[in-house]
């Protein structure tokens, strides 16, 4: 699994600002390494064994950003002019026939996940868990969308929440029972 990370949030801080933020709240200031992101997505792909074309390797893009940028994207693509926590743009459309096997020399691009670190900070604080847990939660949610999951009704919403909890558990990350609708 290759994850292309576009860090538009953490990279916007100077070294001094990063050190000050880290001192203020060491539990919440935790940029996650590229290796960790790649491992998480690879592990989830392995666990889920989704019904997608077989490829030698899979790729996705992860963009870490702020509320302003995600609000722009949310407005442009979902017609909701407000920030949100995570957006996912899947390249594998459900209604489009897919080949059973992709050329083994090529990577299968799954799509893009965009996460607002600012919203993730607020939600982590509200839920009472570390930012790393919230970021894993949001990444799992976005990843499921890339693989064709959706939550159009309460039953599919509950099924997706259970799957997210399962994916976090597979990484050794536990999350309390206080899952709220904004997740």
Secondary structure by P-SEA (a helix, b strand, c coil): ccccccccccccccaaaaaaaaaacccccccccaaaaaaaaaaaaaaaccccccccbbbbbbbbbcaaaaaaaaaacccccccccbbbbbcccccbbbbccccccbbbbcbbbbbcaaaaaaaaaaacccaaaaaaaaaaaaaaaaaccccccaaaaaaaaaaaaaaaaaacccccccccccc
